[in-house]
Structures are given as C-alpha cells and as structure tokens.
Amino acid sequence: MKLRFKRKHIVRLLLLVITAALVGYVVKRWDVWFQNHPEKAYSASGGIERVLLSIGENETSRTLTWRCDTLLQESQVYLTQELSDYMLRYSASGEVIATEGGKGAYYKCLIDSLKQGVTYSYTITTGNLVSERRSFHVPNERAGRFSFVYLGDIQDSINGLSREVFPSIAQRCPEADFWLFGGDVIERYLEMYWAEWFTAMDTIARQTPILAVSGNHEQYKGYPKRIDPRFTAHHYYPTNGIDGTSRYGNYRVYGDALIVSLTTYELPTIDVVYRQYYWLKDLLKNSDSKWKIVVMHHPVYSPRAGRFNVFSRLLFNPLFKRYNVDLVLQGHDHAYARRGKKDGGNTIAPLYIVSSCSPKKYAPAPNGDFDRMAAGVNFYQRINVAGDTLALAAYEADTHLLYDSVLVIKKADCTVIESHIDRPEIWNVDAVMKKKSTKKQAAYRKKVEKRLRKF
C-alpha cells in the first residue's frame, strides 16, 4: 500500500517535532533559568563592616558604603586632609535590606569637592561605633595620565584564590587610580559569597576606588530578573543613567576619559531597550572626551562557540563603531580574547577585551576571529592612559607574567591598535575540557594546534 502525505500533514509533523524539541530544551534548562539557590540564615554583625570606596559623580568625588547591624542608626563620615587638623563631617543615608537568609542595614555617603593631589583620611561612625582610620588619595589630572586595574569574572569559591590574588595585584599596581570589575564578582547572590569577596578585597576596597558593573551571577533567576539588592547597596551608581537608579547604564568622566558602564544581563522591556539605546547614542555622540571606554558583562564578540549576545552585538556595537569608542572591556566567557577592527592593513579601534580571573574555566573556540586568545588561565589587566596612548597589559594572575601587550594610539585620521608580543598563546586544554569525552578532547586539541600554526 502506497502512503501519501499531504503538505499540511508534513507541516503539522514538523511543527510537532519542533515543539517537542523546544519543550525538551526548556525542561532541561528550567533549573538553570528559574531555580534560585536557597540562602542560609545570616545576620549582619554589630560592627562597621564591608566598607567600600568608590568614585562618586566625577573624579573629585568619592562614595563610601558599608554595613552595620540590622537597624538604621545615625551615621557619618569624618574626613581629614593630610597635614591638616581641619575635619569635615558628612552625613550618610541608609536602608535596611532583607533577603531570604536575613537582613542588614546598609549605608552610603557621598563626599564631593575633593582636592586633586591630596591624601585624605577618614573614619566612619554608626551609632556609638567608630571604624578604624583609613586613607585614600585623589590623584592629579596629570595632563591626561591615569591608570587602573581591570578584572573580568571572579566567581570565586569559598576560601578561594582571590584572598591571595587580590593583595598580590595591589602590591604590583600601587599606582592604580581605581579597580574596574566586569560583572560576576561573586559566584551567586548569596551572603556567603559576598562575605568571601569582601574578605579578599578588604584593605583594597577601603583605600582604592572600586567600580563594578553587574553580571548574570548577581541576579536572581526568573522573569523578570532581579538584581541582588546587596550589589546596588555596595556598588554606587552615579545618577546619570536612563532612570533614577542608573541600573541600565551610567558613566563617569575621569580626566580625559569617558568611562561608560552598561547593563547587558537582563531582558528588559522594549521601552527600556529604546531608552537605553538613545541614552548611549546621545552620550557617545556628545562626549568631547579624548578616550571612550566601555565596560559591560556580555561580550560583543563571544570567544565561545554558539554564543551570540544580541544586545551587545546588535544594540550597542554599532554605536561603539560609529562614535569612536576606543576600548570595550568584557567578561562572562571565562577565557581571554582580544580583537580589533580590521581596516585594510591596519587594526583600528574599538579594541575588544574579554577576560576572566575565576576558578571556573570555559573552552573558547580556537577558530574564533581573535588576534590573541588563551584558555584555562586567569588574568588581570593593567591599563595606563597618557596623552595620545592607551597601554593595556594582561598578566597571568598566579605568576604575574606578562601575557599580552597592546597599544591604542590616537593618530590624526584614526585610532590604531599595535601589539608586539611574541610569547606563544596558552591553551590549557586539560583545564577547559576535563569533563568532555576523549573524542571531544582530541578534536579540540586539533583545532588548537591549527590555530597555533596560524599564529
């Protein structure tokens, strides 16, 4: 008997197969997308803890945040200029933040009109408590010179390596004006991971300004997605974004540089997408800063196969190219990758950097269109801006050996990217493929060997 299928039957069958595949995929990914981890019970201590210094609205203002107990109390910051007995008093605002495991009282104090080239010392009072005295320095503009440290994803484990890595970076980069984080500073939105991060950052965060964008690991899963309120309590947002919270984007003008922080981890409403796009467009178009630097969590060009970050690539990247963004710092993919825009025989800005300093290691695609890559190694970047040159150096976090060196140079007609590093690329296949089958490991090694022959 000869069977005959009408077109409508074939279409229905295809739709059924596609629907079944989608349902299966959703079921498989349900916990990843929607299952939040339970939080153990906790309570904020009765002392002044988790003090974090940040740049305020501009380069001559600073913000201090901290936590103390579970009830709001009158709080101030007392500031003294070096070699002076004159003391300034700033009042702090506070809020009680409750999560599944407990609650704490969080405080914020904006200190403005600081003098450049001056060192200040400060103490914090909350109720009858007084913190230990710490100090910070406000650098001079120094004719367009400044330096900062960049770190991609951290996502450290409890009692992890950050406790050793962060102090060693601070020791080698004492000139850094601030530290910049590209999201996922913690493994999960849980109290124990915040405690781990602040233990590792302790002295650094009290004396060196910390800037950070949020990533997907600082958010609660589900729809709509919610950012952990402890992130916004700890990390100050300038009030210059598309809304009052500046959660979808904000910026700071630091010397000759415009530093833009973008939120890419959420699926916002069409209204937010519209406002975010035009906010960024107007900001970049009207900026007269010599340098334009953007930090965001999800990469424009992902080094991992099969990943395509829609907002980063289609919404933001055309603006980066059109309005001459020089440097785009990114995370999320737990590998190292660097690329510029090809223009004839030159490589021109934007310079795209993906970096990670996490115990989690992912396998980047060796055949990706990147000028330099690495797999299975943690890095930090040391970035110096001076006049018409931005110098970026990437170091291995455990050995502090130089791995990548790039110059971004402003010329009359364009901004070019130059690199003269001659060290072979690092591909720690065992670290990134240890959970894969022997067959997949062998296939991956062949791709790596092909890339190494090319470069």
N, C-alpha and C positions, 0 to 999 in steps of 0.2 A: 504494500500500500504506500503510495507516494504522499508525503506530507507537504502541505503548502502553508506558508506563513504569510499573513498579510502584513503590510508595513506597520499598521497600528499595533499589531501584536509584538513585532520586533521592538518598536519604540517603548511599549509598556515593559517588556522584558529588560531592556537596557536601563530604564528608569528604576525598576525594581532592584537590579544589581547595584546601581549607583547609590540608591537609598540605603541598601543593606550595608554597603561599604562605608558610607558616611556614619551610619548608626554604630557600626562596629568600631570605627575610629573614635567617635565621641565617647563610647563606653570605655575604650582603652585609655583615653586621655582625661576621663572625668575627674579623677583624683588630682591629677596634675593641674587642671584648670580651676577646680572648685573646692577641693578638700583642704581646709586650713588646719594647721598643726595645733593641738591643744597646748595651752601655756600653763606651766606650773605656777602655783601660788607664789607671790612675791610681795614685798612691801618696801618702799623707799626707805633708806636709812634715815636716822635722825640728824645726820650731819650734812654739811655742804659738799656735794659730790658731783662728778661728771661736768666739771667746768670746761667750757669750750669757747675759745676766742675765734671770732670771725671778722672779716671785713664788713663794714656796715653798708651805707648807701654809696660811699665813694672811698677813695684811697686815704682820706684823712678822718675817717670814722671807723670805729670798731664796735662790735657787739659781743657781749658776754652772755652765755646761757649756762644754767646749772639746775640741779635738782636738790631738793631738801625736804625730807619728811613727807607727810601726806596732807597737811593742812596749810593753807596760804598764810603767810606772815609778812610783815613789813620787811622789805629788803632793799639794800642799797649797794652801790659800788663806790668805794673811796679811792680816788686816783691822785697820785703824787708825781710831779715831774722830777726827773733826775736832777740832783744837786739843788733841790728846792724844798722848802718846808711847807709850801702852799698846797693845801689839799682841796680837791674838788669832790663834790658829792652828787651822785646820780641815782635817781630812784628807779627801781625795777618794777616791771609788771609781771604778773604770774597767773597761772591757771593750773587746776588740778586735772590730770589726765588719767583716765581709767581704761584699762584693757582687761581682757578675760582673766588674767592672773592676779591683778592688783592695781594699785594706783600710786601716783606720786605728784608732788607739787613742783612745777617747772617754772623757771624764772628767765626773764630776758631783760637786758639793759643795753640801750644804745648810747654810745659815747661819741660825741661829734666834736668838730672844730679842734682836732688834734694838730700839733705842730710837726712838720716833717723834720726828720733828722734827730728826733728826740726819743729818749727811752723813758717809759712810764712804769711805775709800779702800782699795784692795786691790791686791795683786799675786798672781800665780799662779806656783807653781813646779812643774815636772815634771822629775824627774831633776836635772840640773845647770842647767836653763834657768830663767830668770826673765822673766816678762812685764813689759810696761810698766805703770806705775801708772795705774789708773783710779779713778773715784769714782762713787757713787750716793747718792741722798738718800731717806730713809724719811720720808714726809710724816706730819704730824699727822692725826688723825681730823677735826679742824677742824669739829666739830659737824655731821658728816654731809656734808661737802663733799669731792668728788674729781672728777677729770677724766681722760678717756682718749681716745685716737685709735682709730677703727675703720677697718679696711681689708678689703674683700671680696677676691675672687680677684686674685692678682698675675700669675702665669703669664707672667713676662717673658721676652723673648728674650735671647740673649747680647748683651752690650754694650747693653742696653736702656735705657728711660727711667727705671727705678727708681733708677738711680745719681744722677739729678738730682732726682727727685720726693721720695724719702725724706728727704734732707737739707733740702729746702725745707719739707716738712711739719714736721720737727723744729724748724726755725727759727721757724716761726709758731705752734707749740704747745709752747713750753718748759715750760708748767705741767703737761703731761700726766703723770699718775702712772704710766701704762703704755700700751702699744700692744697692741691686740687684733686678731688676724687670723682671718678666717672660712674658712680652708681654701684649698687650691691655692695655697700661697705660692710653689711652683715649677711650672715647665711640665711636667717629667717627673722620674721617680725616677732621675735620672742625676747623676753627680758634677759635670758642668759647670754644671748648673742650681743645685745647692747652692752652688757657688763664686760664681755670679752673684748669688744672693740675699745671701750674706754680704758680698760686695763692696759691694753697695748699702746694707746695713744697718750695716756695720762699727762706726763710733763709736756709733751709736744703740743697737745691741744690747748694747754693753759698759756702758752707763750708764743706760738706761731699760728697765725690765722688759718683756719680750715674752711675750705669751700667744698661743697659736695652737691651733685645732682642725685636724684633718686633713681633707683633701678627697679626691676620687677621683684627683687627679693625683699624690698622694703614695703611691699604692698600685700594686702590681704587678697586672697583669691576670690573669684566670683564676678558677678556683673550687677551693678557697676563695681569696678575695682576701687579699693580704698587704700590710701597710703597710711602706713603706721603713724599715728599722731605723734609718737616719740621722735620720728625723723624731723618733722617740722618744728617740734619743740627744741630739739638740739641744734638744728641747722637753720640759720637765719636766712630768710628770703628778702631781698630788697623789694620795696613796694613800687616796682616799676613794670610789672608784668601786665597781662591782659585782664587781670581781675585783682581783687584786693589781696588775695593770698599769694599771687605770683607763682602758683604751683606749676603752671604750664610753661613758664619761661620768665627769666629775669636777666638783668645784666648789671655789670659794674664797669665803670671807666677807670682804668688803672694806668696812670702815666700816659703813654702813647697807645695804649691798647684798649679795645672794647672786648670784654670777656662776657660771652653770652652763654647762659645755662638753659638747656631745653629739656622738657619732659617728653619722653618717647615711649614710656612703658604702658600707657593706658590706651583704651579705645574710647576716646571722648565723643561727645555728640557732634553733629555736623556744625552746630553753632560754634562750639569751641574750636574745631578744626579751622573754620573760616576766620575766626578772630585771631587764632594763633598764627596762621599764615600771614595775615596782613600786619599783625604786630611785628613779626620778624622782618617782613619786607620793608616796612617803614623804618625800623630800627637800623637795618644794614644800609639802606639807601641814603639815609640822612646822617649817618655817622661820619665824622671827619677824623676819626682816629686813624693813625698810621697802620696799626695792626688790628686785625679782626680775628678773634679766637673763639671757637665754639666748643663747648663740652656737652656731650649727650651720651645716653647709655647704649642705645641700639645703633650699630654701625650703618653707615650709608652703603658701604660695600662689605658684605659679610665674608670673612675668611672660611666659614664653614659651608660645606656644600648643602644646597637646598634651602638656605635661609634667605629670605627677601623681606627686609624691613620696610613696609610700604610707606609709612610716614617719613622715615629718614630719607629714603631714596626719591620718592615722588613729590613729597611736600616741601622738604627743606633743601635738598641738594641743588635744585635749580637756582634757588636764591643764593646759596653759597657761591656758585659759579658766577652768577650774574653780578653780584655785588662784592666780588673780590675778597672772600674770606680766605685767610692765609693758612689757618691750622684748624683741623677738626679732630678733637680728642674723644675716643670712644672706648667702650668696654664690651661686656655681655658674652663674647665668644671665647674667652679663656684661652687665648693664643696671642701671638704677636704678629702684626701685619702692618705694612707701610706701603702706601702708594701715592703717587701724584697724578696729575692730569697730563696726558701726553699731548704735545703740540709740536709736530714736526720732529726736529732733533732734540728738542728741549723737554724737560719735565717742569711743569709750572704748577703754581698753587691752584686749588687748595691741596695741602698736604694732609692726608688721612692717616691717622694712627689708631690702631686697635691694640690694647694692652691689658694684661691681667697679672695679678700678684696673689693668686689663690691656690689652695691645695687641690682644688678641682682642676683637672686638665682635660681639654677637649681637643679633638683631632681636626685641624684645619685642612682644607682641600689643597694638596700640593700643587695642583694645576691652576690655582687661582691667579688672577691677574694682579699680582702684587710685586713690588720691587724688592721687598725683603720680608721674610717670614721666620717664624720659629714655633716649635711645638714642644710642650712638656716642660717649659721653663718659665719662671716668674721674673717679671721685670718691673722697674720703675724708670721714669723719665725725668731728666734734669733739663729744664728749658731756660735759656738765657736770652733776653732781648736787649739789644744795644744798637741804637741808631737804625740803620737800614738792614740789619741782620738779626735773624732769629736762629739760634743754635739749639738743636734738640739732640740729646744724647740718651740712649737707652742702655741701662745697666742690668746685669743679672742680679736679682735681689739677694741671692745667697752668697755669691762671691764678689759682687760689685765690679765685675769685669765689664769693660765697655763692649757692647754688642752691636750697636748701631749709632751712626753719627750722621746728622743731616743739617745742612744749612739752607735756610729760606732767605733769599736775598732779593731786596726790592731794587729793581732797575727802572730806567726811565719808562719803558714800554710795557713791562710785565714783572711779575714776581716769580723767580726761578727757584728750583729745588736742586741742590747739589749734594751728592754723597760720595765719599771716597773710602768707605770702609772696605777692607779686603779680607775680613775674617769669614770663614765658611759659615753657612747657616746651620743652626742647631735643630735637629729633628729627633727628639727623644720618642721614638715610636713605641717603645715598651710602656712609657708612661701614659700615652694617649690611646693605645689600642689594647691594653691588657685585658679588657673584658670582651674583646672580639675573638672570633674563631681564628684558628691558624690560617685558614684560607684567606680570610679578610685581612689579616695582618700581612700576609705575603703580598697580596695585591696592593696594599697601601705602601709597603716598602718599595715596590717597583715604581709607583708614582713619585715617591720621594726621590729615588735615585734619578729618575728622569728630570725632575726639577733641578737637582744639584748639578747635573751635567749641563743644563741650560744656563745656570747662573755661575 
